[in-house]
Amino acid sequence: MQPQTPYYAVIFTSTRTDGDKGYAAMAKEMEQLAQGQPGFLGLESAREEIGITVSYWKDLQAIAQWKKHTDHLMAQKKGIANWYSWYKVRVCLVEREYDFTK
Amino acid sequence: MQPQTPYYAVIFTSTRTDGDKGYAAMAKEMEQLAQGQPGFLGLESAREEIGITVSYWKDLQAIAQWKKHTDHLMAQKKGIANWYSWYKVRVCLVEREYDFTK
């Protein structure tokens, strides 16, 4: 993934409730669904004590469309009801980036 | 942590080389050191296949100061030499945020 700045990042941080309760399957499904959305640029995810998922988007319109996607709305509802004890969403403009590869 | 937007996030994503080689101790030390820097607002971190560390800062000046901190510079050098096979740094303006707590 090598988009040119500026583009957008959505930082989703969360803590899980106990037990899977269908979470892993949903997470995989949402990741695949996001990849097919207009303006999707990439997604990175890791979970230890806290879960961090960062998705990358072309612009705010792409983020707004993905937020309102029917299947994603259902996952958001289930997330609040079952899967997360806490989450936070940050919508960010990526202004600058650099990388290193060995 | 409840800073008001806008503020800045630095998204540091990385993949590790094999073996610890002093990495865990350095990571803990850098986290503690960052917490004492001017303009530091918070830090969140998780690693599975990929590592994601997001640090939050008041402004670009705070990020520039932290990047140039002597001990942090040494850790960056060792990171390139020993600990990381790949990393990417994104400097982002947090424009909007919302959260949920059960």
N, CA and C atoms of all chains as a GROMACS GRO file, in nm:
protein
  612
    1MET      N    1   0.084  -0.121   0.000
    1MET     CA    2   0.000   0.000   0.000
    1MET      C    3   0.087   0.125   0.000
    2GLN      N    4   0.083   0.201  -0.108
    2GLN     CA    5   0.163   0.323  -0.115
    2GLN      C    6   0.081   0.442  -0.163
    3PRO      N    7  -0.025   0.477  -0.088
    3PRO     CA    8  -0.099   0.597  -0.129
    3PRO      C    9  -0.016   0.720  -0.102
    4GLN      N   10  -0.045   0.827  -0.172
    4GLN     CA   11   0.025   0.954  -0.150
    4GLN      C   12  -0.051   1.032  -0.043
    5THR      N   13   0.022   1.091   0.049
    5THR     CA   14  -0.042   1.182   0.143
    5THR      C   15  -0.088   1.306   0.067
    6PRO      N   16  -0.193   1.376   0.112
    6PRO     CA   17  -0.274   1.339   0.229
    6PRO      C   18  -0.381   1.235   0.196
    7TYR      N   19  -0.407   1.147   0.292
    7TYR     CA   20  -0.522   1.056   0.287
    7TYR      C   21  -0.569   1.040   0.431
    8TYR      N   22  -0.665   0.956   0.455
    8TYR     CA   23  -0.721   0.946   0.590
    8TYR      C   24  -0.692   0.813   0.658
    9ALA      N   25  -0.679   0.817   0.790
    9ALA     CA   26  -0.668   0.697   0.872
    9ALA      C   27  -0.780   0.699   0.976
   10VAL      N   28  -0.843   0.586   0.999
   10VAL     CA   29  -0.937   0.572   1.110
   10VAL      C   30  -0.873   0.479   1.212
   11ILE      N   31  -0.841   0.534   1.329
   11ILE     CA   32  -0.782   0.455   1.436
   11ILE      C   33  -0.895   0.406   1.525
   12PHE      N   34  -0.913   0.274   1.530
   12PHE     CA   35  -1.017   0.213   1.613
   12PHE      C   36  -0.947   0.136   1.724
   13THR      N   37  -0.957   0.186   1.848
   13THR     CA   38  -0.898   0.116   1.962
   13THR      C   39  -1.012   0.060   2.046
   14SER      N   40  -0.989  -0.059   2.104
   14SER     CA   41  -1.100  -0.123   2.177
   14SER      C   42  -1.049  -0.221   2.282
   15THR      N   43  -1.134  -0.247   2.381
   15THR     CA   44  -1.112  -0.360   2.471
   15THR      C   45  -1.232  -0.453   2.456
   16ARG      N   46  -1.204  -0.584   2.455
   16ARG     CA   47  -1.305  -0.686   2.434
   16ARG      C   48  -1.373  -0.726   2.564
   17THR      N   49  -1.496  -0.772   2.553
   17THR     CA   50  -1.560  -0.845   2.662
   17THR      C   51  -1.504  -0.988   2.661
   18ASP      N   52  -1.539  -1.070   2.761
   18ASP     CA   53  -1.489  -1.208   2.766
   18ASP      C   54  -1.559  -1.296   2.662
   19GLY      N   55  -1.486  -1.392   2.607
   19GLY     CA   56  -1.547  -1.491   2.517
   19GLY      C   57  -1.556  -1.440   2.375
   20ASP      N   58  -1.557  -1.533   2.280
   20ASP     CA   59  -1.556  -1.492   2.140
   20ASP      C   60  -1.693  -1.442   2.093
   21LYS      N   61  -1.798  -1.518   2.120
   21LYS     CA   62  -1.936  -1.481   2.084
   21LYS      C   63  -1.950  -1.434   1.938
   22GLY      N   64  -1.879  -1.502   1.850
   22GLY     CA   65  -1.890  -1.468   1.707
   22GLY      C   66  -1.802  -1.353   1.662
   23TYR      N   67  -1.717  -1.305   1.753
   23TYR     CA   68  -1.636  -1.186   1.722
   23TYR      C   69  -1.533  -1.210   1.610
   24ALA      N   70  -1.459  -1.320   1.621
   24ALA     CA   71  -1.350  -1.344   1.525
   24ALA      C   72  -1.404  -1.355   1.383
   25ALA      N   73  -1.517  -1.426   1.368
   25ALA     CA   74  -1.577  -1.441   1.235
   25ALA      C   75  -1.623  -1.306   1.180
   26MET      N   76  -1.684  -1.225   1.267
   26MET     CA   77  -1.730  -1.092   1.224
   26MET      C   78  -1.611  -1.004   1.184
   27ALA      N   79  -1.505  -1.008   1.264
   27ALA     CA   80  -1.389  -0.922   1.239
   27ALA      C   81  -1.331  -0.954   1.101
   28LYS      N   82  -1.321  -1.083   1.071
   28LYS     CA   83  -1.268  -1.127   0.942
   28LYS      C   84  -1.361  -1.081   0.829
   29GLU      N   85  -1.492  -1.097   0.851
   29GLU     CA   86  -1.591  -1.059   0.750
   29GLU      C   87  -1.586  -0.908   0.723
   30MET      N   88  -1.576  -0.829   0.830
   30MET     CA   89  -1.573  -0.684   0.813
   30MET      C   90  -1.445  -0.640   0.741
   31GLU      N   91  -1.334  -0.709   0.770
   31GLU     CA   92  -1.208  -0.676   0.703
   31GLU      C   93  -1.220  -0.701   0.552
   32GLN      N   94  -1.280  -0.816   0.517
   32GLN     CA   95  -1.297  -0.848   0.375
   32GLN      C   96  -1.394  -0.751   0.307
   33LEU      N   97  -1.501  -0.715   0.380
   33LEU     CA   98  -1.601  -0.624   0.326
   33LEU      C   99  -1.541  -0.484   0.304
   34ALA      N  100  -1.463  -0.439   0.401
   34ALA     CA  101  -1.400  -0.307   0.390
   34ALA      C  102  -1.312  -0.299   0.265
   35GLN      N  103  -1.240  -0.409   0.238
   35GLN     CA  104  -1.149  -0.412   0.123
   35GLN      C  105  -1.217  -0.387  -0.011
   36GLY      N  106  -1.348  -0.415  -0.017
   36GLY     CA  107  -1.420  -0.394  -0.141
   36GLY      C  108  -1.486  -0.257  -0.152
   37GLN      N  109  -1.471  -0.174  -0.049
   37GLN     CA  110  -1.540  -0.044  -0.049
   37GLN      C  111  -1.464   0.059  -0.133
   38PRO      N  112  -1.540   0.154  -0.192
   38PRO     CA  113  -1.476   0.261  -0.268
   38PRO      C  114  -1.386   0.344  -0.177
   39GLY      N  115  -1.265   0.372  -0.222
   39GLY     CA  116  -1.176   0.458  -0.145
   39GLY      C  117  -1.097   0.387  -0.037
   40PHE      N  118  -1.114   0.254  -0.025
   40PHE     CA  119  -1.037   0.177   0.074
   40PHE      C  120  -0.892   0.166   0.031
   41LEU      N  121  -0.798   0.195   0.121
   41LEU     CA  122  -0.656   0.191   0.087
   41LEU      C  123  -0.578   0.082   0.159
   42GLY      N  124  -0.628   0.038   0.276
   42GLY     CA  125  -0.554  -0.063   0.351
   42GLY      C  126  -0.605  -0.076   0.493
   43LEU      N  127  -0.560  -0.181   0.562
   43LEU     CA  128  -0.603  -0.206   0.700
   43LEU      C  129  -0.493  -0.280   0.775
   44GLU      N  130  -0.468  -0.239   0.898
   44GLU     CA  131  -0.369  -0.305   0.983
   44GLU      C  132  -0.430  -0.325   1.120
   45SER      N  133  -0.401  -0.440   1.182
   45SER     CA  134  -0.470  -0.473   1.307
   45SER      C  135  -0.383  -0.557   1.398
   46ALA      N  136  -0.390  -0.532   1.529
   46ALA     CA  137  -0.322  -0.615   1.629
   46ALA      C  138  -0.398  -0.602   1.760
   47ARG      N  139  -0.395  -0.710   1.840
   47ARG     CA  140  -0.462  -0.705   1.970
   47ARG      C  141  -0.376  -0.772   2.077
   48GLU      N  142  -0.350  -0.701   2.186
   48GLU     CA  143  -0.296  -0.763   2.307
   48GLU      C  144  -0.390  -0.721   2.421
   49GLU      N  145  -0.341  -0.640   2.515
   49GLU     CA  146  -0.434  -0.589   2.618
   49GLU      C  147  -0.541  -0.503   2.554
   50ILE      N  148  -0.496  -0.426   2.454
   50ILE     CA  149  -0.586  -0.340   2.380
   50ILE      C  150  -0.582  -0.382   2.234
   51GLY      N  151  -0.691  -0.363   2.164
   51GLY     CA  152  -0.693  -0.390   2.020
   51GLY      C  153  -0.680  -0.259   1.944
   52ILE      N  154  -0.597  -0.260   1.840
   52ILE     CA  155  -0.582  -0.141   1.755
   52ILE      C  156  -0.604  -0.184   1.611
   53THR      N  157  -0.702  -0.126   1.546
   53THR     CA  158  -0.721  -0.148   1.403
   53THR      C  159  -0.715  -0.012   1.336
   54VAL      N  160  -0.626   0.000   1.238
   54VAL     CA  161  -0.618   0.125   1.163
   54VAL      C  162  -0.658   0.094   1.020
   55SER      N  163  -0.761   0.162   0.971
   55SER     CA  164  -0.798   0.148   0.829
   55SER      C  165  -0.766   0.279   0.759
   56TYR      N  166  -0.730   0.268   0.632
   56TYR     CA  167  -0.684   0.384   0.554
   56TYR      C  168  -0.780   0.407   0.438
   57TRP      N  169  -0.811   0.534   0.415
   57TRP     CA  170  -0.915   0.572   0.319
   57TRP      C  171  -0.871   0.692   0.238
   58LYS      N  172  -0.927   0.700   0.117
   58LYS     CA  173  -0.894   0.808   0.025
   58LYS      C  174  -0.938   0.944   0.077
   59ASP      N  175  -1.061   0.949   0.132
   59ASP     CA  176  -1.115   1.077   0.177
   59ASP      C  177  -1.227   1.055   0.280
   60LEU      N  178  -1.282   1.164   0.333
   60LEU     CA  179  -1.386   1.155   0.435
   60LEU      C  180  -1.513   1.092   0.381
   61GLN      N  181  -1.539   1.114   0.253
   61GLN     CA  182  -1.659   1.055   0.193
   61GLN      C  183  -1.653   0.902   0.196
   62ALA      N  184  -1.537   0.847   0.167
   62ALA     CA  185  -1.520   0.701   0.170
   62ALA      C  186  -1.544   0.649   0.312
   63ILE      N  187  -1.496   0.721   0.413
   63ILE     CA  188  -1.515   0.681   0.553
   63ILE      C  189  -1.664   0.687   0.589
   64ALA      N  190  -1.731   0.794   0.548
   64ALA     CA  191  -1.874   0.809   0.579
   64ALA      C  192  -1.956   0.698   0.515
   65GLN      N  193  -1.921   0.662   0.390
   65GLN     CA  194  -1.993   0.553   0.321
   65GLN      C  195  -1.974   0.420   0.393
   66TRP      N  196  -1.852   0.393   0.434
   66TRP     CA  197  -1.824   0.266   0.503
   66TRP      C  198  -1.894   0.262   0.638
   67LYS      N  199  -1.899   0.374   0.707
   67LYS     CA  200  -1.968   0.378   0.838
   67LYS      C  201  -2.116   0.344   0.823
   68LYS      N  202  -2.175   0.384   0.710
   68LYS     CA  203  -2.320   0.365   0.690
   68LYS      C  204  -2.355   0.236   0.617
   69HIS      N  205  -2.253   0.157   0.578
   69HIS     CA  206  -2.280   0.032   0.507
   69HIS      C  207  -2.368  -0.058   0.593
   70THR      N  208  -2.472  -0.117   0.534
   70THR     CA  209  -2.571  -0.194   0.610
   70THR      C  210  -2.508  -0.303   0.698
   71ASP      N  211  -2.424  -0.386   0.640
   71ASP     CA  212  -2.364  -0.496   0.717
   71ASP      C  213  -2.271  -0.442   0.826
   72HIS      N  214  -2.204  -0.334   0.796
   72HIS     CA  215  -2.115  -0.273   0.894
   72HIS      C  216  -2.195  -0.212   1.009
   73LEU      N  217  -2.311  -0.154   0.979
   73LEU     CA  218  -2.398  -0.100   1.083
   73LEU      C  219  -2.443  -0.209   1.179
   74MET      N  220  -2.473  -0.327   1.122
   74MET     CA  221  -2.514  -0.440   1.206
   74MET      C  222  -2.399  -0.482   1.298
   75ALA      N  223  -2.277  -0.486   1.242
   75ALA     CA  224  -2.160  -0.521   1.322
   75ALA      C  225  -2.137  -0.417   1.432
   76GLN      N  226  -2.161  -0.290   1.401
   76GLN     CA  227  -2.144  -0.186   1.502
   76GLN      C  228  -2.243  -0.206   1.618
   77LYS      N  229  -2.366  -0.241   1.584
   77LYS     CA  230  -2.467  -0.267   1.688
   77LYS      C  231  -2.428  -0.385   1.776
   78LYS      N  232  -2.386  -0.494   1.710
   78LYS     CA  233  -2.345  -0.613   1.786
   78LYS      C  234  -2.220  -0.584   1.868
   79GLY      N  235  -2.136  -0.498   1.814
   79GLY     CA  236  -2.014  -0.460   1.886
   79GLY      C  237  -2.047  -0.396   2.020
   80ILE      N  238  -2.142  -0.304   2.017
   80ILE     CA  239  -2.185  -0.236   2.139
   80ILE      C  240  -2.256  -0.333   2.232
   81ALA      N  241  -2.340  -0.422   2.175
   81ALA     CA  242  -2.419  -0.513   2.258
   81ALA      C  243  -2.334  -0.625   2.319
   82ASN      N  244  -2.238  -0.678   2.242
   82ASN     CA  245  -2.173  -0.804   2.282
   82ASN      C  246  -2.022  -0.803   2.297
   83TRP      N  247  -1.952  -0.733   2.207
   83TRP     CA  248  -1.810  -0.761   2.189
   83TRP      C  249  -1.715  -0.665   2.261
   84TYR      N  250  -1.755  -0.540   2.274
   84TYR     CA  251  -1.662  -0.440   2.327
   84TYR      C  252  -1.706  -0.388   2.463
   85SER      N  253  -1.612  -0.376   2.555
   85SER     CA  254  -1.640  -0.307   2.680
   85SER      C  255  -1.608  -0.158   2.666
   86TRP      N  256  -1.526  -0.129   2.567
   86TRP     CA  257  -1.489   0.010   2.540
   86TRP      C  258  -1.434   0.020   2.398
   87TYR      N  259  -1.464   0.128   2.331
   87TYR     CA  260  -1.390   0.156   2.207
   87TYR      C  261  -1.381   0.305   2.184
   88LYS      N  262  -1.289   0.341   2.097
   88LYS     CA  263  -1.272   0.480   2.059
   88LYS      C  264  -1.237   0.486   1.912
   89VAL      N  265  -1.296   0.580   1.843
   89VAL     CA  266  -1.271   0.598   1.700
   89VAL      C  267  -1.211   0.736   1.679
   90ARG      N  268  -1.099   0.740   1.608
   90ARG     CA  269  -1.037   0.869   1.574
   90ARG      C  270  -1.024   0.880   1.422
   91VAL      N  271  -1.075   0.986   1.367
   91VAL     CA  272  -1.064   1.011   1.223
   91VAL      C  273  -0.950   1.110   1.202
   92CYS      N  274  -0.850   1.068   1.125
   92CYS     CA  275  -0.723   1.142   1.118
   92CYS      C  276  -0.679   1.168   0.974
   93LEU      N  277  -0.628   1.285   0.951
   93LEU     CA  278  -0.568   1.319   0.822
   93LEU      C  279  -0.419   1.282   0.826
   94VAL      N  280  -0.377   1.191   0.740
   94VAL     CA  281  -0.235   1.152   0.735
   94VAL      C  282  -0.161   1.258   0.655
   95GLU      N  283  -0.078   1.335   0.722
   95GLU     CA  284  -0.012   1.448   0.657
   95GLU      C  285   0.123   1.411   0.597
   96ARG      N  286   0.191   1.315   0.665
   96ARG     CA  287   0.329   1.286   0.628
   96ARG      C  288   0.357   1.142   0.663
   97GLU      N  289   0.445   1.076   0.585
   97GLU     CA  290   0.479   0.938   0.618
   97GLU      C  291   0.617   0.904   0.563
   98TYR      N  292   0.681   0.810   0.631
   98TYR     CA  293   0.807   0.758   0.579
   98TYR      C  294   0.824   0.616   0.629
   99ASP      N  295   0.906   0.539   0.559
   99ASP     CA  296   0.921   0.400   0.601
   99ASP      C  297   1.064   0.350   0.585
  100PHE      N  298   1.087   0.232   0.639
  100PHE     CA  299   1.218   0.168   0.637
  100PHE      C  300   1.196   0.022   0.604
  101THR      N  301   1.274  -0.032   0.512
  101THR     CA  302   1.270  -0.176   0.484
  101THR      C  303   1.413  -0.229   0.482
  102LYS      N  304   1.435  -0.338   0.557
  102LYS     CA  305   1.571  -0.396   0.566
  102LYS      C  306   1.606  -0.465   0.437
  103MET      N  307  -0.730   0.958   2.899
  103MET     CA  308  -0.682   1.062   2.809
  103MET      C  309  -0.799   1.124   2.734
  104GLN      N  310  -0.827   1.249   2.755
  104GLN     CA  311  -0.936   1.315   2.683
  104GLN      C  312  -0.892   1.449   2.627
  105PRO      N  313  -0.793   1.451   2.537
  105PRO     CA  314  -0.755   1.578   2.476
  105PRO      C  315  -0.865   1.622   2.379
  106GLN      N  316  -0.873   1.747   2.352
  106GLN     CA  317  -0.970   1.798   2.256
  106GLN      C  318  -0.906   1.797   2.117
  107THR      N  319  -0.982   1.754   2.018
  107THR     CA  320  -0.933   1.765   1.881
  107THR      C  321  -0.932   1.914   1.842
  108PRO      N  322  -0.844   1.956   1.752
  108PRO     CA  323  -0.744   1.872   1.686
  108PRO      C  324  -0.617   1.854   1.770
  109TYR      N  325  -0.560   1.735   1.760
  109TYR     CA  326  -0.428   1.707   1.816
  109TYR      C  327  -0.361   1.609   1.718
  110TYR      N  328  -0.244   1.559   1.749
  110TYR     CA  329  -0.174   1.474   1.653
  110TYR      C  330  -0.158   1.329   1.701
  111ALA      N  331  -0.158   1.237   1.605
  111ALA     CA  332  -0.128   1.096   1.632
  111ALA      C  333  -0.010   1.056   1.544
  112VAL      N  334   0.083   0.980   1.600
  112VAL     CA  335   0.188   0.918   1.520
  112VAL      C  336   0.162   0.768   1.519
  113ILE      N  337   0.131   0.716   1.401
  113ILE     CA  338   0.106   0.572   1.386
  113ILE      C  339   0.237   0.507   1.344
  114PHE      N  340   0.290   0.420   1.432
  114PHE     CA  341   0.415   0.350   1.403
  114PHE      C  342   0.381   0.203   1.386
  115THR      N  343   0.387   0.153   1.261
  115THR     CA  344   0.362   0.011   1.236
  115THR      C  345   0.495  -0.056   1.202
  116SER      N  346   0.512  -0.181   1.246
  116SER     CA  347   0.642  -0.245   1.227
  116SER      C  348   0.630  -0.396   1.226
  117THR      N  349   0.730  -0.460   1.164
  117THR     CA  350   0.748  -0.604   1.181
  117THR      C  351   0.885  -0.625   1.245
  118ARG      N  352   0.891  -0.720   1.339
  118ARG     CA  353   1.014  -0.746   1.412
  118ARG      C  354   1.104  -0.847   1.342
  119THR      N  355   1.234  -0.836   1.369
  119THR     CA  356   1.325  -0.944   1.334
  119THR      C  357   1.310  -1.054   1.441
  120ASP      N  358   1.377  -1.171   1.422
  120ASP     CA  359   1.365  -1.278   1.520
  120ASP      C  360   1.444  -1.247   1.648
  121GLY      N  361   1.394  -1.292   1.761
  121GLY     CA  362   1.466  -1.282   1.888
  121GLY      C  363   1.447  -1.147   1.954
  122ASP      N  364   1.461  -1.143   2.086
  122ASP     CA  365   1.435  -1.017   2.157
  122ASP      C  366   1.548  -0.916   2.141
  123LYS      N  367   1.674  -0.959   2.161
  123LYS     CA  368   1.791  -0.871   2.146
  123LYS      C  369   1.776  -0.735   2.216
  124GLY      N  370   1.714  -0.737   2.334
  124GLY     CA  371   1.701  -0.612   2.411
  124GLY      C  372   1.582  -0.527   2.372
  125TYR      N  373   1.498  -0.581   2.283
  125TYR     CA  374   1.386  -0.500   2.231
  125TYR      C  375   1.283  -0.466   2.338
  126ALA      N  376   1.240  -0.566   2.415
  126ALA     CA  377   1.131  -0.544   2.512
  126ALA      C  378   1.171  -0.438   2.614
  127ALA      N  379   1.295  -0.447   2.664
  127ALA     CA  380   1.344  -0.349   2.762
  127ALA      C  381   1.346  -0.208   2.701
  128MET      N  382   1.394  -0.197   2.576
  128MET     CA  383   1.398  -0.067   2.509
  128MET      C  384   1.257  -0.012   2.490
  129ALA      N  385   1.165  -0.098   2.446
  129ALA     CA  386   1.028  -0.052   2.418
  129ALA      C  387   0.966   0.007   2.544
  130LYS      N  388   0.988  -0.062   2.658
  130LYS     CA  389   0.934  -0.014   2.787
  130LYS      C  390   0.999   0.119   2.824
  131GLU      N  391   1.130   0.126   2.805
  131GLU     CA  392   1.205   0.248   2.839
  131GLU      C  393   1.157   0.366   2.753
  132MET      N  394   1.138   0.342   2.624
  132MET     CA  395   1.095   0.451   2.534
  132MET      C  396   0.954   0.497   2.570
  133GLU      N  397   0.870   0.402   2.609
  133GLU     CA  398   0.733   0.438   2.647
  133GLU      C  399   0.734   0.529   2.770
  134GLN      N  400   0.818   0.492   2.868
  134GLN     CA  401   0.827   0.574   2.990
  134GLN      C  402   0.888   0.711   2.960
  135LEU      N  403   0.988   0.711   2.873
  135LEU     CA  404   1.054   0.837   2.838
  135LEU      C  405   0.957   0.930   2.762
  136ALA      N  406   0.881   0.873   2.669
  136ALA     CA  407   0.784   0.953   2.592
  136ALA      C  408   0.685   1.022   2.686
  137GLN      N  409   0.642   0.949   2.788
  137GLN     CA  410   0.543   1.003   2.882
  137GLN      C  411   0.589   1.130   2.952
  138GLY      N  412   0.719   1.148   2.962
  138GLY     CA  413   0.771   1.267   3.028
  138GLY      C  414   0.795   1.385   2.933
  139GLN      N  415   0.770   1.365   2.804
  139GLN     CA  416   0.802   1.470   2.708
  139GLN      C  417   0.694   1.579   2.703
  140PRO      N  418   0.735   1.702   2.670
  140PRO     CA  419   0.637   1.810   2.656
  140PRO      C  420   0.538   1.779   2.542
  141GLY      N  421   0.411   1.798   2.569
  141GLY     CA  422   0.310   1.779   2.465
  141GLY      C  423   0.265   1.635   2.447
  142PHE      N  424   0.318   1.542   2.529
  142PHE     CA  425   0.276   1.402   2.520
  142PHE      C  426   0.134   1.386   2.574
  143LEU      N  427   0.047   1.318   2.500
  143LEU     CA  428  -0.092   1.302   2.542
  143LEU      C  429  -0.130   1.159   2.574
  144GLY      N  430  -0.057   1.061   2.519
  144GLY     CA  431  -0.094   0.922   2.544
  144GLY      C  432  -0.027   0.828   2.447
  145LEU      N  433  -0.036   0.696   2.475
  145LEU     CA  434   0.027   0.595   2.389
  145LEU      C  435  -0.051   0.464   2.400
  146GLU      N  436  -0.072   0.399   2.286
  146GLU     CA  437  -0.140   0.271   2.283
  146GLU      C  438  -0.061   0.178   2.192
  147SER      N  439  -0.052   0.050   2.231
  147SER     CA  440   0.036  -0.040   2.158
  147SER      C  441  -0.016  -0.183   2.161
  148ALA      N  442  -0.001  -0.254   2.050
  148ALA     CA  443  -0.034  -0.397   2.044
  148ALA      C  444   0.048  -0.461   1.934
  149ARG      N  445   0.084  -0.589   1.952
  149ARG     CA  446   0.160  -0.659   1.848
  149ARG      C  447   0.107  -0.799   1.830
  150GLU      N  448   0.078  -0.837   1.706
  150GLU     CA  449   0.055  -0.977   1.668
  150GLU      C  450   0.145  -1.001   1.547
  151GLU      N  451   0.086  -1.026   1.430
  151GLU     CA  452   0.174  -1.038   1.312
  151GLU      C  453   0.247  -0.908   1.284
  152ILE      N  454   0.173  -0.799   1.308
  152ILE     CA  455   0.230  -0.666   1.290
  152ILE      C  456   0.221  -0.594   1.425
  153GLY      N  457   0.314  -0.504   1.450
  153GLY     CA  458   0.306  -0.421   1.570
  153GLY      C  459   0.250  -0.285   1.533
  154ILE      N  460   0.159  -0.234   1.616
  154ILE     CA  461   0.105  -0.100   1.595
  154ILE      C  462   0.120  -0.023   1.725
  155THR      N  463   0.194   0.087   1.721
  155THR     CA  464   0.202   0.176   1.835
  155THR      C  465   0.154   0.313   1.790
  156VAL      N  466   0.054   0.365   1.860
  156VAL     CA  467   0.006   0.499   1.828
  156VAL      C  468   0.036   0.589   1.947
  157SER      N  469   0.112   0.695   1.924
  157SER     CA  470   0.135   0.793   2.030
  157SER      C  471   0.061   0.921   1.993
  158TYR      N  472   0.017   0.993   2.095
  158TYR     CA  473  -0.066   1.112   2.074
  158TYR      C  474   0.008   1.233   2.130
  159TRP      N  475   0.001   1.343   2.055
  159TRP     CA  476   0.081   1.461   2.086
  159TRP      C  477   0.000   1.588   2.064
  160LYS      N  478   0.039   1.691   2.139
  160LYS     CA  479  -0.034   1.818   2.133
  160LYS      C  480  -0.020   1.886   1.997
  161ASP      N  481   0.102   1.883   1.940
  161ASP     CA  482   0.126   1.952   1.813
  161ASP      C  483   0.250   1.895   1.744
  162LEU      N  484   0.279   1.946   1.624
  162LEU     CA  485   0.393   1.896   1.546
  162LEU      C  486   0.526   1.924   1.614
  163GLN      N  487   0.532   2.035   1.688
  163GLN     CA  488   0.656   2.069   1.759
  163GLN      C  489   0.690   1.961   1.863
  164ALA      N  490   0.589   1.915   1.934
  164ALA     CA  491   0.612   1.809   2.035
  164ALA      C  492   0.664   1.682   1.967
  165ILE      N  493   0.609   1.649   1.851
  165ILE     CA  494   0.654   1.529   1.777
  165ILE      C  495   0.798   1.547   1.731
  166ALA      N  496   0.831   1.666   1.680
  166ALA     CA  497   0.968   1.693   1.631
  166ALA      C  498   1.069   1.683   1.746
  167GLN      N  499   1.032   1.736   1.862
  167GLN     CA  500   1.121   1.730   1.979
  167GLN      C  501   1.146   1.586   2.022
  168TRP      N  502   1.041   1.507   2.025
  168TRP     CA  503   1.053   1.367   2.067
  168TRP      C  504   1.137   1.288   1.966
  169LYS      N  505   1.120   1.318   1.838
  169LYS     CA  506   1.198   1.249   1.735
  169LYS      C  507   1.348   1.275   1.753
  170LYS      N  508   1.382   1.395   1.798
  170LYS     CA  509   1.523   1.434   1.812
  170LYS      C  510   1.582   1.407   1.950
  171HIS      N  511   1.501   1.355   2.043
  171HIS     CA  512   1.551   1.328   2.178
  171HIS      C  513   1.669   1.230   2.171
  172THR      N  514   1.778   1.259   2.241
  172THR     CA  515   1.902   1.180   2.229
  172THR      C  516   1.881   1.030   2.250
  173ASP      N  517   1.814   0.993   2.358
  173ASP     CA  518   1.794   0.850   2.386
  173ASP      C  519   1.704   0.785   2.282
  174HIS      N  520   1.608   0.863   2.235
  174HIS     CA  521   1.517   0.811   2.133
  174HIS      C  522   1.590   0.793   2.000
  175LEU      N  523   1.682   0.884   1.968
  175LEU     CA  524   1.763   0.871   1.847
  175LEU      C  525   1.844   0.742   1.850
  176MET      N  526   1.900   0.711   1.970
  176MET     CA  527   1.977   0.588   1.984
  176MET      C  528   1.888   0.465   1.960
  177ALA      N  529   1.767   0.470   2.016
  177ALA     CA  530   1.672   0.359   1.997
  177ALA      C  531   1.634   0.346   1.849
  178GLN      N  532   1.620   0.458   1.778
  178GLN     CA  533   1.587   0.453   1.635
  178GLN      C  534   1.699   0.386   1.557
  179LYS      N  535   1.824   0.420   1.592
  179LYS     CA  536   1.940   0.356   1.526
  179LYS      C  537   1.942   0.207   1.550
  180LYS      N  538   1.923   0.167   1.677
  180LYS     CA  539   1.923   0.024   1.710
  180LYS      C  540   1.805  -0.046   1.646
  181GLY      N  541   1.695   0.026   1.633
  181GLY     CA  542   1.577  -0.031   1.569
  181GLY      C  543   1.606  -0.072   1.426
  182ILE      N  544   1.673   0.016   1.354
  182ILE     CA  545   1.709  -0.011   1.215
  182ILE      C  546   1.814  -0.122   1.206
  183ALA      N  547   1.910  -0.120   1.300
  183ALA     CA  548   2.018  -0.219   1.297
  183ALA      C  549   1.973  -0.358   1.341
  184ASN      N  550   1.886  -0.364   1.443
  184ASN     CA  551   1.862  -0.492   1.510
  184ASN      C  552   1.717  -0.541   1.516
  185TRP      N  553   1.623  -0.451   1.539
  185TRP     CA  554   1.492  -0.496   1.585
  185TRP      C  555   1.386  -0.506   1.478
  186TYR      N  556   1.393  -0.420   1.377
  186TYR     CA  557   1.283  -0.415   1.280
  186TYR      C  558   1.327  -0.463   1.142
  187SER      N  559   1.242  -0.542   1.079
  187SER     CA  560   1.265  -0.577   0.938
  187SER      C  561   1.194  -0.475   0.848
  188TRP      N  562   1.096  -0.408   0.905
  188TRP     CA  563   1.020  -0.306   0.832
  188TRP      C  564   0.950  -0.215   0.932
  189TYR      N  565   0.943  -0.090   0.903
  189TYR     CA  566   0.851  -0.004   0.979
  189TYR      C  567   0.802   0.111   0.893
  190LYS      N  568   0.694   0.170   0.940
  190LYS     CA  569   0.637   0.285   0.871
  190LYS      C  570   0.586   0.382   0.976
  191VAL      N  571   0.610   0.509   0.953
  191VAL     CA  572   0.566   0.613   1.045
  191VAL      C  573   0.471   0.705   0.970
  192ARG      N  574   0.356   0.728   1.032
  192ARG     CA  575   0.259   0.822   0.974
  192ARG      C  576   0.227   0.931   1.076
  193VAL      N  577   0.241   1.054   1.035
  193VAL     CA  578   0.208   1.168   1.121
  193VAL      C  579   0.071   1.219   1.079
  194CYS      N  580  -0.023   1.219   1.175
  194CYS     CA  581  -0.164   1.240   1.142
  194CYS      C  582  -0.229   1.344   1.231
  195LEU      N  583  -0.312   1.427   1.172
  195LEU     CA  584  -0.393   1.523   1.246
  195LEU      C  585  -0.525   1.456   1.284
  196VAL      N  586  -0.550   1.444   1.414
  196VAL     CA  587  -0.677   1.384   1.460
  196VAL      C  588  -0.784   1.492   1.452
  197GLU      N  589  -0.877   1.475   1.359
  197GLU     CA  590  -0.977   1.579   1.334
  197GLU      C  591  -1.104   1.559   1.416
  198ARG      N  592  -1.136   1.432   1.444
  198ARG     CA  593  -1.264   1.402   1.504
  198ARG      C  594  -1.252   1.273   1.582
  199GLU      N  595  -1.325   1.260   1.694
  199GLU     CA  596  -1.318   1.135   1.770
  199GLU      C  597  -1.447   1.114   1.847
  200TYR      N  598  -1.479   0.987   1.873
  200TYR     CA  599  -1.593   0.956   1.958
  200TYR      C  600  -1.566   0.821   2.023
  201ASP      N  601  -1.632   0.797   2.136
  201ASP     CA  602  -1.605   0.670   2.204
  201ASP      C  603  -1.731   0.611   2.263
  202PHE      N  604  -1.716   0.489   2.311
  202PHE     CA  605  -1.825   0.413   2.371
  202PHE      C  606  -1.768   0.343   2.494
  203THR      N  607  -1.840   0.351   2.606
  203THR     CA  608  -1.801   0.275   2.724
  203THR      C  609  -1.924   0.204   2.778
  204LYS      N  610  -1.911   0.073   2.803
  204LYS     CA  611  -2.025  -0.007   2.852
  204LYS      C  612  -2.052   0.029   2.996
   0.00000   0.00000   0.00000
